[in-house]
Amino acid sequence: MKRNQRKKRSSFLLAFIAVVICIVLGAVLAFNIDNGNTSDKSSSSDTSTSSSSLENESSSSSSESSSEEESSSEAESESSESSSEEQSEPSSSEEQESSSEQEEQTEELSPSGKPYSYYETVEPTYVDGVLLVNKTYALPSSYGGSNDEANYALGNLQTAAGEAGYSMPLISGYRSFDKQDGLYRNYAARDGKQMADTYSAWPGHSEHQTGLAFDIGALDDNYGETAAGKWLAENAHKYGFIIRYPKGKESITGYQYEPWHVRYLGIETATAVYESGLCLEEYLGV
Ligand SMILES: [Zn+2]
């Protein structure tokens, strides 16, 4: 009886264990199927990548199995390589994007539309010994500084103006490339680029960077109509200066009439330009 009981117990235990194993196996299978379903339900890109990876696996396994056989298997393995390249494409395209962004950063354009790197190598332009700076002819960004000869001549001009009864204070002289860059950008932000272009030079294109140009008297469009402005226009050449942006020459100089902006050329050249009635570009024949 005891043996029978033991047998019954042990067979019952075995049956119970078998049932538990079945339940556990069933649960595991059901879990896997559920996962499969959810992955199928996920986005089509996921399923395409999973299917392509399956293709890769199958093709690579087929190439492995038929290794060194025919060119067709090689072609298969090549195709699997190319498809794996395609899979890694997103990361490589991201790299390309970031590198192109870096290129854009290094090739940032100055207000003139030229890259800043242009102003690292451009050479100053001299025509008949006269340094010419305008919207066409630029200075390198490293160029410039205060000019002693021009400063001395400006002092003579101011003294003579004072003796004639006119105060002609210096408003602005030498400006560096970077200073001009900041000024122009502020003007363009305030008035728009088109308007700023009529009265403010792009960095590298300002006469103020030469140290040979000065704004004196008053930054007033009507300054040329005042007694002081008229005296300046009629006498500046005697001290080596010209009114660089005369009235009526806007289309040639590229700037509005600026009765306060004088450019040092030396007495001889300034007198010749004054007597010609031409603006500097016309006088130099550029
Ligand atoms: Zn000026």
Residues whose N, C-alpha, C, O or C-beta is under 5 A from the ligand:
A	BS01	ZN	F214 D215 H261
